[in-house]
Amino acid sequence: METIQEMVHRFERRIKYPMNRFQNIAPFVGRFLLVSAFLEDSLRIYTQWDQQLNYLEKYRSFYQGASHLFLALNLGLMLIGSFLAIAKIRMHYAVIALFAAVTSQILGYGLFMEWSFFLRNISMLGGILMLLSESPSKPKVIFGGLPTVQELDRSPYFALFGRVLLVLLFGSFFLNGKMSILKLIGSGIGFVMSLMVAIGFKAKYSALLMAVFLVLFNVIMNNWWSISQDADTRNFVKYNFFQIMSIVGGFILLLNTGPGGFSVDEKKKKF
């Protein structure tokens, strides 16, 4: 146990400086990656409008007018929410818009019927919640000269729920595809890191490792740029790629903001 602790401390010392340097740009990088899936999805809806309408009406039993309204609403929600999130303006409205877009697509496209897709979308909701953990409530002044009223700081709650939802991504890895020794080992490592993130233990380092792992996994497994023969397969793999990059953005935001008040790391500071 002492050997493991020494290895952990050595790792923390070596990575502390580059992490501090990265945190200068981490908020923007995290927000941009988080909305990358929404921007890509908006572009796909716009460029494949007729195909999307045909799918909704033929396979999801949408009426003609309802399918147009559904796509237009999602396009607007994703673009507005993405712009507000990147610019860090009216973050509550950005979160509401992106939440509504994810929820409507889960219901509209029937993603809840496929567990791996469903868990991945729920994990995206966790990343969206991390946007609110960046913006704690500030004291509100009622009248000049009178005491200020401190609103309840909800950012620790958003950070807690965001962390828990983020790590559901590894459930989709476990459920997707056939089981193998390599997959079992990877799932075990992912489960340990996910548990550390969920309870907020060494959360920043766990979030960093998760982000690095997901980027490497994504580049190797979802290299959509190398697929040119089959357009449908390319679109499917591209969709997976940007979804995972969006979740990476959530982990980067966690790396920047920390796990919040409801975490093991925060409790340890008090003792």
NORQUI-V48175 format. One record per pair of residues at least 24 apart in sequence whose ideal C-beta (glycine too) atoms are under 10 Angstrom apart, sorted by the first residue. I is the first residue (numbers start at 1). J is the second residue. D is the distance in Angstrom with one decimal. If there is no record, write none. Layout:
I:J:D + I:J:D
This chain:
8:202:7.6 + 8:205:8.4 + 11:202:9.9 + 11:205:7.5 + 11:209:9.8 + 12:202:8.2 + 12:204:9.5 + 12:205:6.6 + 15:204:9.7 + 15:205:7.2 + 15:208:7.4 + 15:209:9.9 + 16:204:9.9 + 16:205:9.6 + 18:208:9.8 + 19:204:7.2 + 19:205:8.3 + 19:208:6.8 + 19:255:7.5 + 19:256:9.7 + 22:208:8.8 + 22:252:8.7 + 22:255:8.0 + 22:256:8.7 + 23:204:9.3 + 23:252:9.6 + 23:255:7.4 + 23:256:5.6 + 23:257:9.7 + 24:256:9.6 + 25:252:9.7 + 25:256:9.4 + 26:252:5.5 + 26:253:7.6 + 26:254:9.9 + 26:255:6.1 + 26:256:4.1 + 26:257:9.0 + 27:88:7.8 + 27:131:9.9 + 27:134:6.8 + 27:252:8.5 + 27:253:7.2 + 27:256:5.4 + 27:257:8.3 + 28:86:7.7 + 28:88:8.6 + 28:252:9.7 + 28:256:9.8 + 29:248:9.4 + 29:249:7.5 + 29:252:5.8 + 29:253:9.1 + 29:255:9.9 + 29:256:8.9 + 30:85:9.9 + 30:127:8.6 + 30:130:7.6 + 30:131:8.8 + 30:134:8.7 + 30:211:9.2 + 30:248:8.4 + 30:249:4.8 + 30:250:7.3 + 30:251:7.9 + 30:252:3.6 + 30:253:3.9 + 30:254:8.3 + 30:255:7.6 + 30:256:6.1 + 30:257:8.9 + 31:82:9.1 + 31:84:9.9 + 31:85:5.2 + 31:86:5.5 + 31:87:8.9 + 31:88:7.0 + 31:91:9.5 + 31:94:9.1 + 31:127:9.9 + 31:130:9.4 + 31:131:7.0 + 31:134:8.4 + 31:249:6.7 + 31:250:9.9 + 31:252:8.7 + 31:253:7.1 + 31:256:9.8 + 32:82:9.1 + 32:85:8.7 + 32:86:6.0 + 32:245:9.6 + 32:249:7.0 + 32:252:9.4 + 33:127:8.8 + 33:211:9.1 + 33:215:9.6 + 33:242:9.2 + 33:244:9.8 + 33:245:5.3 + 33:246:6.4 + 33:247:8.7 + 33:248:5.4 + 33:249:3.1 + 33:250:8.3 + 33:251:9.2 + 33:252:6.5 + 33:253:9.0 + 34:82:8.8 + 34:85:6.7 + 34:86:9.0 + 34:98:8.4 + 34:124:8.3 + 34:127:5.2 + 34:128:7.0 + 34:130:7.7 + 34:131:7.1 + 34:245:8.6 + 34:246:5.4 + 34:247:8.2 + 34:248:8.4 + 34:249:3.3 + 34:250:5.9 + 34:251:9.7 + 34:252:8.1 + 34:253:6.9 + 35:78:8.1 + 35:79:9.6 + 35:81:7.2 + 35:82:3.9 + 35:83:8.5 + 35:84:9.3 + 35:85:5.2 + 35:86:6.2 + 35:94:8.6 + 35:98:7.4 + 35:127:9.6 + 35:128:9.1 + 35:131:9.4 + 35:242:9.9 + 35:246:7.2 + 35:249:7.5 + 36:82:8.6 + 36:241:9.3 + 36:242:5.4 + 36:243:9.3 + 36:245:5.2 + 36:246:5.8 + 36:248:9.0 + 36:249:7.0 + 37:78:8.9 + 37:82:9.4 + 37:98:9.7 + 37:102:9.3 + 37:120:9.9 + 37:121:9.8 + 37:124:6.9 + 37:127:9.3 + 37:239:8.1 + 37:240:9.8 + 37:241:8.8 + 37:242:4.2 + 37:243:5.0 + 37:244:8.4 + 37:245:6.7 + 37:246:3.7 + 37:247:8.5 + 37:249:8.7 + 38:74:9.4 + 38:75:9.9 + 38:77:8.5 + 38:78:4.1 + 38:79:7.8 + 38:80:10.0 + 38:81:6.6 + 38:82:4.9 + 38:85:8.7 + 38:97:9.2 + 38:98:6.4 + 38:101:6.6 + 38:102:8.6 + 38:124:9.1 + 38:128:9.6 + 38:242:8.6 + 38:246:7.4 + 39:78:7.4 + 39:79:7.9 + 39:82:5.5 + 39:83:9.5 + 39:86:9.2 + 39:242:8.2 + 39:246:9.6 + 40:78:9.6 + 40:238:7.1 + 40:239:7.7 + 40:241:8.5 + 40:242:4.4 + 40:243:9.0 + 40:245:8.9 + 40:246:9.1 + 41:74:7.9 + 41:75:8.7 + 41:78:6.1 + 41:82:9.8 + 41:101:8.2 + 41:102:9.9 + 41:105:8.0 + 41:239:7.6 + 41:242:7.5 + 41:243:9.0 + 41:246:9.7 + 42:74:8.2 + 42:75:5.6 + 42:76:9.1 + 42:77:9.4 + 42:78:4.8 + 42:79:5.4 + 42:82:7.5 + 42:101:9.3 + 43:75:9.7 + 43:78:9.8 + 43:79:9.9 + 44:235:7.0 + 44:238:8.2 + 44:239:7.7 + 44:242:9.6 + 45:71:5.6 + 45:72:8.9 + 45:74:6.7 + 45:75:5.2 + 45:78:8.2 + 45:79:9.9 + 46:71:9.2 + 46:75:6.8 + 46:79:9.6 + 48:231:9.8 + 48:235:8.0 + 49:75:9.2 + 51:232:9.8 + 51:235:9.4 + 52:109:9.7 + 55:109:8.3 + 56:108:7.1 + 56:109:8.1 + 59:109:9.2 + 59:110:8.6 + 60:107:9.8 + 60:108:6.7 + 60:109:6.8 + 60:110:6.6 + 62:108:7.8 + 66:108:9.6 + 67:108:9.1 + 70:104:7.2 + 70:105:9.2 + 70:107:9.8 + 70:108:5.7 + 70:109:9.7 + 71:108:9.1 + 73:100:8.4 + 73:101:8.5 + 73:104:7.1 + 73:108:9.7 + 74:100:8.7 + 74:101:5.4 + 74:102:9.6 + 74:104:6.0 + 74:105:6.5 + 74:108:7.8 + 75:101:9.0 + 76:101:9.0 + 77:101:4.2 + 77:102:9.3 + 77:103:10.0 + 77:104:7.7 + 77:105:9.8 + 78:102:9.2 + 78:105:9.3 + 81:128:8.5 + 81:131:9.6 + 84:131:9.4 + 85:128:8.3 + 85:131:5.9 + 85:249:9.6 + 88:131:8.6 + 88:134:7.8 + 88:135:8.2 + 91:131:5.5 + 91:132:6.3 + 91:134:7.2 + 91:135:5.1 + 92:131:9.0 + 92:132:7.1 + 92:135:8.1 + 94:128:8.4 + 94:131:6.5 + 94:132:9.2 + 95:125:9.5 + 95:128:5.5 + 95:129:7.1 + 95:130:9.6 + 95:131:5.5 + 95:132:5.7 + 95:135:9.7 + 95:158:8.7 + 96:128:9.6 + 97:128:9.6 + 98:124:8.4 + 98:125:8.5 + 98:127:9.3 + 98:128:5.0 + 98:129:10.0 + 98:131:8.2 + 98:246:9.7 + 99:124:9.6 + 99:125:6.5 + 99:128:6.0 + 99:129:8.6 + 101:128:9.6 + 102:128:7.4 + 102:246:9.8 + 114:172:9.5 + 114:175:9.3 + 114:176:9.3 + 115:171:7.8 + 115:172:7.1 + 115:174:9.8 + 115:175:5.1 + 115:176:8.3 + 116:169:9.7 + 116:171:8.3 + 116:172:4.1 + 116:173:8.0 + 116:174:8.9 + 116:175:5.2 + 116:176:4.1 + 116:177:8.7 + 116:240:9.7 + 117:172:7.5 + 117:176:9.1 + 117:239:9.5 + 117:240:9.2 + 117:243:8.8 + 118:168:9.2 + 118:171:9.5 + 118:172:8.0 + 118:175:9.6 + 119:165:9.5 + 119:168:4.9 + 119:169:6.7 + 119:170:8.6 + 119:171:4.7 + 119:172:4.1 + 119:173:9.0 + 119:174:9.2 + 119:175:7.3 + 119:176:9.2 + 120:168:8.1 + 120:169:6.1 + 120:171:9.0 + 120:172:4.8 + 120:173:9.3 + 120:176:9.1 + 120:240:8.1 + 120:243:5.6 + 120:244:7.7 + 120:246:9.3 + 120:247:7.5 + 121:168:9.5 + 121:169:10.0 + 121:172:9.2 + 121:243:7.7 + 121:246:9.9 + 121:247:10.0 + 122:164:9.9 + 122:165:5.7 + 122:166:9.3 + 122:168:5.3 + 122:169:8.6 + 122:171:8.9 + 122:172:9.0 + 123:162:10.0 + 123:164:9.9 + 123:165:5.9 + 123:166:5.6 + 123:167:7.5 + 123:168:4.8 + 123:169:3.9 + 123:170:8.6 + 123:171:8.4 + 123:172:7.4 + 123:243:8.6 + 123:244:9.1 + 123:246:8.9 + 123:247:5.3 + 123:250:7.7 + 124:165:8.4 + 124:166:8.8 + 124:168:9.7 + 124:169:8.6 + 124:243:6.6 + 124:244:9.5 + 124:246:5.5 + 124:247:6.1 + 124:249:9.4 + 124:250:7.6 + 125:161:8.9 + 125:162:8.4 + 125:165:5.4 + 125:166:9.0 + 125:168:9.1 + 125:250:9.3 + 126:158:9.8 + 126:161:7.1 + 126:162:4.7 + 126:163:7.0 + 126:164:6.8 + 126:165:2.7 + 126:166:3.8 + 126:167:7.7 + 126:168:7.1 + 126:169:8.4 + 126:197:9.9 + 126:247:7.8 + 126:250:6.0 + 126:251:9.6 + 126:254:9.2 + 127:162:7.0 + 127:165:7.9 + 127:166:6.0 + 127:169:9.4 + 127:246:6.1 + 127:247:5.4 + 127:248:8.4 + 127:249:5.9 + 127:250:2.4 + 127:251:7.6 + 127:252:9.2 + 127:253:7.1 + 127:254:8.7 + 128:158:9.6 + 128:162:7.8 + 128:165:8.9 + 128:166:10.0 + 128:246:8.8 + 128:249:9.6 + 128:250:7.5 + 128:253:9.7 + 129:157:9.0 + 129:158:4.9 + 129:159:7.8 + 129:160:9.0 + 129:161:5.5 + 129:162:3.6 + 129:163:8.8 + 129:164:9.4 + 129:165:6.7 + 129:166:8.5 + 129:250:8.1 + 129:253:9.4 + 130:155:9.9 + 130:158:7.3 + 130:159:7.0 + 130:161:9.6 + 130:162:4.3 + 130:163:8.1 + 130:165:9.4 + 130:166:7.5 + 130:207:9.8 + 130:249:8.4 + 130:250:5.0 + 130:251:8.4 + 130:252:8.9 + 130:253:4.0 + 130:254:5.8 + 130:255:9.9 + 130:256:9.0 + 130:257:6.9 + 130:260:9.7 + 131:158:8.2 + 131:162:8.5 + 131:249:9.5 + 131:250:8.7 + 131:253:6.9 + 131:257:9.7 + 132:157:8.9 + 132:158:4.1 + 132:159:8.4 + 132:161:9.5 + 132:162:7.9 + 132:253:10.0 + 132:257:10.0 + 133:157:8.7 + 133:158:4.5 + 133:159:3.9 + 133:160:8.8 + 133:161:9.3 + 133:162:6.0 + 133:163:9.0 + 133:253:7.3 + 133:254:7.9 + 133:256:9.6 + 133:257:5.1 + 133:258:8.6 + 133:259:9.0 + 133:260:6.0 + 134:158:9.0 + 134:159:9.3 + 134:253:6.6 + 134:256:7.6 + 134:257:5.5 + 135:257:9.6 + 136:257:9.4 + 136:260:9.4 + 153:260:9.7 + 153:261:8.2 + 155:257:8.0 + 155:260:6.3 + 155:261:8.1 + 156:200:9.9 + 156:259:8.8 + 156:260:4.0 + 156:261:3.5 + 156:262:5.2 + 156:263:8.2 + 156:266:8.1 + 157:260:7.9 + 157:261:8.6 + 157:262:7.3 + 158:257:9.6 + 158:260:7.6 + 159:200:8.2 + 159:203:9.1 + 159:253:9.4 + 159:254:7.5 + 159:257:6.7 + 159:258:7.7 + 159:259:6.1 + 159:260:3.0 + 159:261:7.7 + 159:262:7.3 + 159:263:7.7 + 159:266:9.7 + 160:198:8.9 + 160:199:9.8 + 160:200:7.8 + 160:259:8.0 + 160:260:6.1 + 160:261:8.2 + 160:262:4.4 + 160:263:7.5 + 161:260:9.8 + 161:262:9.5 + 162:197:9.9 + 162:250:6.8 + 162:253:8.1 + 162:254:7.2 + 162:257:9.4 + 162:259:9.6 + 162:260:8.5 + 163:194:9.4 + 163:196:9.9 + 163:197:5.4 + 163:198:5.5 + 163:199:8.4 + 163:200:6.6 + 163:203:7.2 + 163:206:9.6 + 163:207:8.6 + 163:250:9.1 + 163:251:9.5 + 163:254:6.5 + 163:259:6.3 + 163:260:7.9 + 163:262:9.0 + 163:263:7.9 + 164:194:9.4 + 164:197:8.6 + 164:198:5.3 + 164:199:9.3 + 165:198:9.5 + 165:247:9.8 + 165:250:8.6 + 166:194:8.3 + 166:197:6.7 + 166:198:8.4 + 166:207:8.5 + 166:210:8.2 + 166:247:6.5 + 166:250:5.2 + 166:251:6.5 + 166:253:9.5 + 166:254:7.1 + 167:191:8.8 + 167:193:8.0 + 167:194:3.6 + 167:195:7.7 + 167:196:9.1 + 167:197:5.3 + 167:198:5.3 + 167:206:9.4 + 167:207:10.0 + 167:210:8.0 + 167:247:9.7 + 167:251:9.4 + 168:194:8.3 + 168:198:9.5 + 168:247:9.6 + 169:194:8.1 + 169:210:8.7 + 169:214:7.7 + 169:243:9.1 + 169:244:7.6 + 169:247:5.4 + 169:248:9.8 + 169:250:9.2 + 169:251:9.4 + 170:194:5.0 + 170:195:9.9 + 170:197:9.9 + 170:210:8.7 + 170:213:9.8 + 170:214:9.7 + 172:243:9.7 + 172:244:9.7 + 172:247:10.0 + 173:214:9.8 + 173:217:8.4 + 176:240:9.9 + 186:213:8.7 + 186:217:8.7 + 189:213:8.2 + 190:214:9.6 + 190:217:9.7 + 196:259:9.7 + 196:264:8.7 + 196:265:9.8 + 197:251:7.9 + 197:254:7.1 + 197:259:7.8 + 197:263:9.5 + 198:259:9.4 + 198:263:9.4 + 199:259:8.5 + 199:262:9.4 + 199:263:6.9 + 199:264:5.4 + 199:265:9.2 + 200:254:9.5 + 200:258:8.5 + 200:259:3.5 + 200:260:7.1 + 200:261:9.1 + 200:262:7.0 + 200:263:2.3 + 200:264:5.1 + 200:265:5.2 + 200:266:6.7 + 200:267:8.4 + 200:268:9.7 + 201:259:8.3 + 201:263:7.4 + 201:264:4.1 + 201:265:6.4 + 201:267:9.7 + 201:268:8.7 + 202:259:9.2 + 202:264:8.3 + 202:265:6.9 + 203:251:9.9 + 203:254:6.6 + 203:255:8.4 + 203:257:9.8 + 203:258:6.7 + 203:259:3.7 + 203:260:8.7 + 203:263:6.1 + 203:264:8.1 + 203:265:5.6 + 203:266:9.2 + 204:251:10.0 + 204:254:7.5 + 204:255:5.3 + 204:256:8.6 + 204:257:9.2 + 204:258:6.3 + 204:259:7.6 + 204:265:7.9 + 205:255:8.6 + 205:265:10.0 + 206:251:8.8 + 206:254:8.8 + 206:255:9.2 + 206:259:9.1 + 206:265:10.0 + 207:248:9.8 + 207:250:8.8 + 207:251:4.5 + 207:252:7.5 + 207:253:8.7 + 207:254:4.3 + 207:255:4.5 + 207:256:9.1 + 207:257:9.8 + 207:258:9.3 + 207:259:8.4 + 208:251:7.7 + 208:252:8.6 + 208:254:9.2 + 208:255:5.5 + 209:251:9.1 + 210:247:8.9 + 210:248:8.2 + 210:250:9.6 + 210:251:5.1 + 210:252:9.9 + 210:254:8.7 + 210:255:9.2 + 211:247:8.9 + 211:248:5.1 + 211:249:8.7 + 211:250:9.0 + 211:251:4.3 + 211:252:5.8 + 211:254:8.8 + 211:255:6.9 + 212:248:9.0 + 212:251:9.3 + 213:248:9.5 + 213:251:9.6 + 214:244:5.6 + 214:245:8.1 + 214:247:6.6 + 214:248:5.0 + 214:251:7.3 + 215:244:8.4 + 215:245:7.8 + 215:248:6.0 + 215:251:9.8 + 217:244:7.4 + 217:248:10.0 + 218:242:9.2 + 218:243:9.3 + 218:244:4.8 + 218:245:6.5 + 218:247:9.6 + 218:248:7.6
